[in-house]
Amino acid sequence: MVGLLVTIHELGHFIAAKALGVRVLRFSLGFGPPLARVRARETEYQIGCVPLGGYVRMLGEDPSETVPEEDRARSFSDRPLWHRLIVVFAGPAANLLFPIVVYFAFFAGDRDLPAAVVGDVLAGSPAAAAGVESGDRVLEINDRRVRTWEDLEQMVDAHAGQMLRFKLRRADKELYAYMAPKSHILRDRAGGSSEQGLIGIVQAPFPPEIGVLDPTSPAARAGLRTGDRIVSVDGRPVESFGALGRALRASWKRTPIAFLRPERAPLGFAEITWYRPMLADLVAEKHEGRIETGIAPAELFVAAVTPDSPADRAGLRPGDLLVSLDGQPVTHWLLLEQTLLATPERTFHLTWRRAGAAAELAADIRQEHRAAVDEYGGDHDQIVFGAINEVHPLAGERVPIENRFAYAAAHAIDRTAATTALMARGLVSLVRGQLPRDAVGGPIMVFRMASVSGHKGWDEFLLMLALISINLGLINLLPIPILDGGHLVMFAIEAVRRRRVSPRVQGGFVMAGLVVIVSLTVLAMRNDIVRYLLH
C-alpha cells in the first residue's frame, strides 16, 4: 500500500518534470541498493530492494549541487518559478487524482440505481399529510424530471423548508402532491451525522411482516402470530406493510389471507430458516369506527436486548411491542431511532406492551455513551440504547443507468471532492487542537488498515487505498519545510519578494520542518504502541 501510493506521488513529480523539460537523473521504485537498473536516454530507472515508496532525482534539485553550464537550462533550480511550482505540486496532485480512478472503476460497475418509487410512507410526515402512498412513482419535482432515488434526494435536500410540487404516477393515473421538506439531522450510533431534507418516505419498503400480541385479537384467533409474512389478502398480492394496511381496510370483514411462516432448523454448525405456506381467514372487528385486526408491524417488536444496557435495565424484553415515546405513538423503528439519537443526553419516557400483561409497561430510559473499538483498532464513542429490531427492508424498484460513463465520472469526482474536503477539515481540526492527539497514527495503524481491508477483498483494499492516497496528498501539502507544501510556501515567498530565499534561511526552514516531522513521527509511534501493543 505504502509503496504504491508513494510511487504514484513520485510519478506525478516525474511526469511534470519530463513535460516541462527538467532533466530527471533517476526514477526509483523503492529505496536502497538496486535490484535492477536500466538507463533510457538521460534517465536511470531502477527498482530498490526496500519497496516502501520511491523517489525522483532531478538535476539541480539539491541547491549545493554543481550544475554544468551547458545543462543549466534543464536544471530544476534554474527553471522559471511556475515550472518549479508545477513540478512540486504534481506529487500531491497525483495522490488527490488517483482516487478518481479508483472510484470511477467502482461506479462504472453499477448498471442500475434505486428508482424514484415510494417504498413506504412514515406516519405523521409531510408525505403522509400530502396523501402520498407506497408504490407512487415520482416523475417531477417543480417541473424538473426525476428518475432515480438519488435525483429525488438531491432535490429534497436542496429545498428544505420550501414548498415543492411533486408530480406522481399511481397505477395508471398522474396526480400532484405539495409538501415542504423539514430540515433534519440524520445521526447514527457511532456519532456520525449528516443534514438532509425530510418528507417521510423511504425507498426500501417495509415488508408485510406482522406482529400479534393479544391472544384474543382477530389475528390471533385466525392463527396468525408474530413473524408471519403476509403474501396476499383476498387473493390480491401485498408487497409492503403499507399495502397490507390498505388491503385490510378495503376487506375488513371475513378475509382470506395467504402467508408464510418462518421455521428454523439446525443444520450442522449453522441454522437455516425456511418458510411454510399457510392460509387463514381473518374476521376483523369494528370498534368506535375503527377496524381492529390485532395486527401490528413486526418492526415495532423488540427482537433482542443487550444485557446491562439502558433498555435491559428499564425492563424491555424480546417480544415486547413498543407503544409510545414521551407520549407520542411509536409508528416506525426508524423514527424511534432518530428521535433517540437527536438528543442522546435526554431522559425519555417509553411505554410498551407485553403478551400476558394486563396493562402497558413504562419506564424512564436514558442512553449511554460507551467506548467502542472498531475493526481497525480505532477508539470511538458509541451511543447505546440496547434494544434492536431484526426486520430488514425489502429491495425497492431499480432503473437502469442512462449514461454509465458520465454517471461514473461525475460520481467519482464528487466522491473524491467530498472525501478530500472531509479530510481537510479533519486536518484543520487536528492542527487547532480540536481533535485528540491520539487521532494521529503511524505505520502500525497503516498496516492494520491495509490488513483488515485486504482480508475483506480487493474492492475494500482499493477503497482504503483511495482514502490513504487523499490523506497522503493533503499531508504533503501542509506548509511544513521538507514537505511539498513547505516548498510551495518558499515559492510563494519568492513570488512576493521577486527574489529567491537565501540558502541560509532555507536551511533554517528545513531544520524547523525536520523537528516538526520528527515530533509527529514520535507522536504517531507512541499512539501506535499504546493503541495496538499495550491494549
C-alpha atoms as one frame of an Amber mdcrd trajectory, in Angstrom:
protein
   0.000   0.000   0.000   2.680   2.491   1.043   4.937   1.549  -1.863   2.178
   2.016  -4.423   0.946   5.340  -3.030   4.431   6.859  -2.774   5.187   5.621
  -6.297   2.040   7.398  -7.555   3.211  10.520  -5.723   6.673  10.405  -7.261
   5.218   9.590 -10.665   3.402  12.930 -10.503   6.712  14.742  -9.962   8.336
  12.660 -12.718   5.673  13.299 -15.391   5.532  17.036 -14.640   9.343  17.345
 -14.761   9.556  15.495 -18.070   6.715  17.533 -19.574   8.392  20.839 -18.619
  11.859  19.820 -19.850  13.522  19.334 -16.442  16.210  16.660 -16.642  15.385
  13.654 -14.481  18.519  11.785 -13.432  16.835   8.833 -11.705  13.397   7.398
 -11.104  13.438   4.711  -8.425  10.729   2.328  -7.299  11.804   1.527  -3.760
  14.861   2.528  -1.755  18.240   1.029  -1.061  20.630  -0.871  -3.339  19.094
  -1.553  -6.767  17.791  -4.990  -7.632  17.509  -3.974 -11.265  18.649  -0.901
 -13.163  18.297   0.292 -16.732  19.165   3.564 -18.494  16.890   5.029 -21.139
  18.397   8.112 -22.722  19.205  10.547 -19.935  17.244   8.912 -17.093  18.180
   5.917 -14.978  15.275   3.693 -13.907  15.760   1.316 -11.012  13.955  -0.969
  -8.562  15.249  -0.698  -4.999  15.390  -3.591  -2.549  13.169  -1.816   0.017
   9.696  -1.490  -1.588   8.439   1.308   0.660   7.958   4.076  -1.854  10.453
   5.585  -4.244  11.983   8.854  -5.311  12.746  11.128  -8.266  16.140  12.782
  -8.532  16.225  15.847 -10.763  19.186  17.832 -11.970  19.772  20.891  -9.749
  17.270  19.761  -7.127  19.965  19.990  -4.450  20.962  23.683  -4.065  24.534
  22.663  -3.240  24.843  20.615  -6.429  27.193  21.952  -9.119  25.409  22.028
 -12.461  27.456  22.239 -15.700  26.833  25.422 -17.647  25.530  23.564 -20.698
  22.856  21.807 -18.541  21.592  24.847 -16.659  18.631  25.303 -18.976  17.331
  21.918 -17.845  18.217  22.256 -14.177  15.308  22.305 -11.715  16.769  25.199
  -9.743  17.151  27.293 -12.918  13.648  26.774 -14.233  11.024  29.572 -14.006
   9.104  29.779 -10.772   5.881  28.471 -12.275   7.724  25.431 -13.658   9.104
  24.573 -10.219   5.704  25.138  -8.622   4.001  22.717 -11.055   6.668  20.030
 -10.588   6.391  20.189  -6.792   2.583  20.387  -6.749   2.272  17.461  -9.196
   3.174  14.928  -6.478   0.297  15.714  -4.077  -1.961  16.301  -7.093  -1.295
  12.743  -8.285  -2.353  11.397  -4.886  -5.512  13.509  -4.970  -6.361  12.437
  -8.541  -5.673   8.729  -8.089  -8.883   8.148  -6.045 -10.899   9.419  -9.017
  -9.593   6.436 -10.993 -10.461   4.030  -8.152 -13.948   5.443  -7.619 -14.595
   5.545 -11.373 -13.846   1.821 -11.575 -16.341   1.146  -8.799 -19.119   3.360
 -10.137 -18.579   2.046 -13.675 -19.654  -1.360 -12.376 -23.112  -0.036 -11.481
 -25.775  -0.956 -14.024 -28.904   0.236 -12.256 -29.963   2.514  -9.407 -32.854
   2.675  -6.935 -35.870   4.153  -8.712 -37.797   7.196  -7.508 -40.611   4.963
  -6.295 -42.032   5.365  -2.788 -41.451   2.177  -0.815 -43.293   3.280   2.308
 -44.606   6.443   3.969 -43.837   7.311   7.591 -46.858   8.203   9.711 -47.193
  11.877  10.616 -44.766  13.017   7.918 -45.269  15.720   5.254 -45.674  12.949
   2.656 -48.409  11.259   4.698 -50.222  14.588   5.107 -49.979  15.159   1.336
 -51.588  11.776   0.610 -48.524  10.041  -0.829 -48.801   6.239  -0.824 -46.330
   3.392  -1.148 -45.886   2.469  -4.796 -46.213   6.052  -6.050 -43.602   6.907
  -8.695 -42.147  10.441  -8.565 -41.981  11.832 -12.111 -41.122  15.501 -11.490
 -40.342  17.914  -8.665 -41.053  21.570  -9.500 -41.199  20.595 -13.206 -37.714
  19.039 -13.051 -37.511  15.437 -14.235 -36.860  12.860 -11.531 -35.911   9.300
 -12.398 -33.748   7.833  -9.640 -33.974   7.970  -5.855 -30.743   9.958  -5.895
 -32.397  12.633  -8.063 -35.249  12.801  -5.554 -32.909  13.045  -2.539 -30.876
  15.850  -4.106 -33.960  17.926  -4.826 -35.419  17.385  -1.342 -32.120  18.093
   0.431 -31.594  21.288  -1.561 -35.052  22.700  -0.764 -35.544  22.085   2.966
 -38.262  24.407   4.260 -39.545  25.250   0.747 -42.818  24.088  -0.735 -42.272
  21.590  -3.555 -44.691  20.320  -6.179 -44.412  16.571  -6.805 -45.816  15.031
  -9.959 -46.645  11.384  -9.183 -47.896   8.361 -11.089 -50.163   5.989  -9.177
 -51.246   2.943 -11.141 -52.427   4.382 -14.490 -53.099   7.974 -13.445 -50.995
  11.060 -12.696 -51.533  13.376  -9.718 -49.787  16.191  -7.824 -48.757  16.474
  -4.192 -47.421  19.534  -2.390 -45.074  19.275   0.596 -42.254  21.202   2.270
 -39.265  19.093   3.386 -38.192  19.519   7.006 -34.533  20.228   7.758 -33.307
  17.130   9.567 -30.018  15.988  11.106 -29.602  12.273  10.452 -27.433  10.635
  13.128 -26.031   7.175  13.735 -24.969   5.390  16.915 -21.261   5.755  16.078
 -21.570   9.549  16.364 -21.798  10.414  12.667 -24.342  12.919  11.370 -25.483
  14.496   8.126 -28.019  17.204   7.293 -30.817  16.382   4.890 -34.341  17.251
   3.931 -37.098  15.014   5.296 -40.512  14.396   3.750 -41.091  10.993   5.392
 -40.705   8.439   2.613 -38.326   5.503   2.228 -37.245   3.774  -0.967 -36.908
   0.284   0.508 -40.414  -0.738   1.616 -41.062  -2.326   4.986 -42.038  -5.977
   4.461 -45.610  -7.151   5.200 -44.277  -8.950   8.264 -46.632  -8.828  11.213
 -46.637  -8.988  14.979 -49.517 -10.331  17.050 -49.528  -9.599  20.773 -53.112
 -10.013  22.031 -54.137 -13.715  22.109 -57.821 -12.696  21.933 -57.456 -10.481
  18.851 -58.925 -11.408  15.435 -55.435 -12.108  14.084 -54.594 -14.491  16.937
 -57.952 -16.286  16.576 -57.203 -16.738  12.862 -53.942 -18.494  13.749 -51.599
 -15.635  12.814 -48.586 -14.936  15.002 -45.558 -12.673  15.240 -43.073 -13.165
  12.393 -45.614 -14.289   9.786 -45.200 -12.601   6.396 -48.437 -11.855   4.553
 -48.402 -12.747   0.847 -51.916 -11.864  -0.259 -55.203 -10.516   1.100 -58.421
 -11.719  -0.535 -56.393 -13.044  -3.472 -54.580  -9.741  -4.100 -50.777  -9.722
  -3.566 -49.302  -7.339  -0.984 -45.668  -6.293  -1.225 -45.230  -3.939   1.741
 -46.714  -3.312   5.146 -48.323  -0.126   3.845 -50.032  -2.117   1.078 -51.140
  -4.670   3.685 -52.824  -1.946   5.741 -54.731  -0.628   2.712 -55.786  -4.143
   1.708 -57.107  -4.927   5.198 -59.059  -1.665   5.315 -60.601  -2.474   1.938
 -61.600  -6.009   3.004 -62.319  -5.659   6.676 -64.947  -8.402   7.085 -64.159
 -12.100   6.534 -60.915 -12.042   4.562 -58.843 -14.993   3.276 -55.132 -14.404
   3.890 -52.145 -16.300   2.489 -48.933 -16.026   4.466 -45.512 -17.553   5.013
 -44.452 -18.764   8.457 -40.698 -18.897   9.203 -39.446 -22.224  10.540 -35.920
 -22.609  11.844 -33.915 -25.821  11.948 -30.296 -26.586  12.861 -28.004 -27.678
  10.038 -24.616 -28.718  11.361 -22.971 -25.621  12.842 -25.495 -23.281  11.242
 -29.238 -22.672  11.352 -31.465 -22.461   8.324 -34.782 -20.664   8.008 -37.445
 -21.938   5.645 -40.986 -20.670   5.121 -44.148 -22.758   5.365 -47.020 -21.518
   3.133 -50.282 -21.277   5.088 -53.818 -19.916   4.798 -56.102 -18.202   7.313
 -59.486 -16.495   7.462 -59.293 -13.143   9.248 -62.532 -11.741  10.653 -61.863
  -8.128  11.642 -63.837  -6.275  14.290 -65.082  -2.712  14.284 -64.752  -0.642
  17.461 -65.804   3.017  17.598 -65.455   3.358  13.846 -62.022   1.738  13.755
 -61.229  -1.602  12.174 -59.392  -3.839  14.650 -57.389  -6.825  13.424 -54.741
  -7.210  16.150 -52.010  -6.929  13.509 -49.051  -4.651  14.217 -45.885  -4.157
  12.148 -43.222  -6.662  13.192 -40.626  -3.895  13.130 -42.143  -2.401  16.294
 -41.450  -5.569  18.277 -38.203  -5.904  20.206 -36.142  -8.736  18.745 -33.219
  -8.702  21.199 -31.983  -6.768  24.226 -28.306  -6.243  25.078 -27.547  -7.317
  28.675 -26.841  -4.470  31.117 -27.921  -1.861  28.582 -30.330   1.018  29.308
 -33.122  -0.951  27.613 -32.337  -4.027  29.693 -32.313  -2.105  32.971 -35.586
  -0.392  32.002 -37.211  -3.822  31.738 -37.586  -4.278  27.958 -37.593  -7.900
  26.795 -37.673  -9.650  23.408 -41.244  -9.836  22.106 -42.350  -6.526  23.645
 -44.326  -4.162  21.421 -43.223  -0.510  21.633 -46.192   1.816  22.023 -45.096
   5.393  22.707 -42.107   7.614  23.398 -42.724  10.694  25.542 -46.449  10.291
  24.929 -46.135  10.162  21.131 -47.090   6.916  19.345 -44.180   4.872  18.002
 -45.063   4.196  14.356 -41.705   3.106  12.921 -38.495   1.840  14.472 -36.627
   4.184  12.108 -38.360   7.223  13.624 -37.780   5.880  17.131 -34.035   5.602
  16.453 -33.813   9.108  15.030 -35.754  10.583  17.965 -33.465   8.862  20.459
 -30.310   9.932  18.611 -31.430  13.548  18.140 -30.952  14.273  21.865 -28.959
  11.359  23.332 -28.433  13.125  26.668 -32.176  13.337  27.388 -34.228  11.009
  29.558 -37.152   9.560  27.575 -40.378   8.020  28.828 -41.034   4.779  26.957
 -44.150   2.634  27.104 -44.632  -0.864  25.707 -46.956  -3.833  25.781 -46.118
  -7.420  26.680 -48.035 -10.580  25.927 -49.961 -11.673  29.014 -49.612  -8.294
  30.780 -52.912  -6.688  31.770 -51.638  -3.132  31.310 -48.968  -1.246  29.447
 -45.491  -1.173  30.965 -43.460   2.037  31.183 -40.063   3.292  32.309 -37.768
   6.296  32.009 -34.772   5.471  29.879 -31.545   7.332  29.182 -28.985   6.203
  26.620 -25.319   5.736  27.494 -22.046   6.699  25.860 -19.676   3.754  25.724
 -16.178   3.447  24.340 -16.001   1.054  21.390 -13.143  -0.206  19.254 -13.734
  -0.626  15.525 -12.241  -3.335  13.339  -9.289  -1.094  12.504  -8.396  -0.690
  16.181  -9.670   2.870  16.422 -11.482   4.118  19.520 -14.816   5.876  19.140
 -17.801   6.856  21.221 -20.963   4.797  20.777 -24.474   5.738  21.876 -26.135
   2.681  23.408 -29.892   2.078  23.675 -29.785  -1.705  23.882 -32.968  -2.850
  22.125 -32.853  -3.897  18.487 -35.262  -4.976  15.795 -34.344  -7.503  13.113
 -36.898  -6.748  10.396 -34.956  -5.754   7.276 -36.396  -3.571   4.489 -37.152
  -5.156   1.131 -35.364  -4.325  -2.099 -37.074  -1.418  -3.820 -37.573  -0.987
  -7.563 -34.491  -0.163  -9.670 -33.977   1.531 -13.055 -31.053   1.193 -15.498
 -28.427   3.958 -15.613 -28.861   6.013 -18.777 -25.223   7.083 -19.359 -22.917
   4.868 -17.334 -19.668   6.642 -18.313 -20.947  10.118 -17.418 -22.519   8.725
 -14.239 -19.267   7.030 -13.136 -17.107  10.063 -13.953 -19.366  12.565 -12.184
 -19.768  10.408  -9.086 -16.044   9.616  -8.916 -15.199  13.320  -8.951 -17.923
  14.132  -6.412 -16.835  11.336  -4.048 -13.178  12.382  -4.273 -14.032  16.047
  -3.665 -16.290  15.246  -0.698 -13.724  12.912   0.892 -10.927  15.429   0.346
 -12.972  18.215   1.965 -13.844  15.967   4.918 -10.200  15.001   5.488  -9.044
  18.597   5.084 -11.470  19.679   7.816 -10.127  16.880   9.986  -6.524  18.049
   9.489  -7.503  21.625  10.319  -9.265  20.427  13.489  -6.180  18.424  14.449
  -3.878  21.424  13.972  -6.239  23.615  16.023  -6.279  21.070  18.834  -9.977
  20.280  18.371  -9.182  16.590  17.875  -7.293  14.489  20.440  -3.617  13.806
  19.803  -4.257  10.064  19.722  -6.053  10.595  16.389  -2.582  10.614  14.781
  -1.435   7.163  13.667   1.757   5.698  12.293   2.983   2.640  10.387   1.253
   0.112  12.647  -2.072   1.855  12.037  -1.457   1.819   8.284  -0.530  -1.872
   8.486  -3.740  -2.606  10.414  -5.871  -0.711   7.897  -4.196  -2.453   4.951
  -4.507  -5.845   6.618  -8.181  -5.558   7.563  -9.239  -4.113   4.198  -7.087
  -6.655   2.348  -8.760  -9.576   4.113 -12.156  -8.209   3.032 -11.155  -8.393
  -0.632  -9.704  -6.313  -3.439 -12.635  -3.901  -3.522 -12.219  -2.896   0.141
  -8.428  -2.720  -0.258  -8.721  -0.353  -3.239 -11.215   1.858  -1.404  -8.831
   2.064   1.555  -6.023   2.825  -0.903  -8.053   5.756  -2.233  -8.645   7.132
   1.280  -4.977   6.921   2.289  -3.940   8.431  -1.054  -6.063  11.504  -0.312
  -4.593  11.623   3.184  -1.045  11.433   1.797  -1.756  14.171  -0.729  -3.157
  16.529   1.904  -0.350  15.868   4.388   2.230  16.649   1.711   0.506  19.992
   1.137   0.945  21.050   4.760   3.163  24.177   4.941   5.981  22.288   6.641
   9.528  22.584   5.244  10.859  19.354   3.611   7.279  18.526   2.574   5.940
  19.657  -0.796   3.760  22.211   0.987   6.871  23.752   2.527   8.434  24.155
  -0.925   5.246  25.787  -2.184   5.418  28.270   0.713   9.013  29.094  -0.265
   7.901  29.630  -3.850   5.106  31.944  -2.651   7.645  33.992  -0.654   9.862
  34.125  -3.729   6.956  35.350  -5.860   6.145  38.143  -3.375   9.793  39.221
  -2.824  10.693  38.720  -6.505  13.923  37.070  -5.449  14.895  33.754  -4.011
  15.167  32.963  -0.334  18.800  32.724   0.726  20.304  29.242   1.250  20.866
  30.063   4.945  17.173  30.857   5.501  16.179  27.774   3.505  18.444  25.691
   5.728  16.763  27.076   8.834  13.334  26.278   7.416  14.430  22.737   6.620
  15.715  22.197  10.167  12.454  23.550  11.617  10.496  21.244   9.351  12.643
  18.308  10.368  11.869  18.993  14.032   8.119  19.056  13.258   8.275  15.825
  11.245  10.308  14.027  13.908   7.863  15.205  16.592   4.880  13.955  14.596
   6.654  10.649  13.965   7.347  10.167  17.674   3.715  11.018  18.486   2.424
   8.604  15.836   4.690   5.774  17.041   3.685   6.410  20.648  -0.021   6.260
  19.695   0.556   3.070  17.694   2.281   1.374  20.615  -0.428   2.393  23.100
  -3.301   1.527  20.736  -2.097  -1.778  19.291   0.641  -3.199  21.508  -0.320
  -2.208  25.047  -4.113  -2.679  24.813
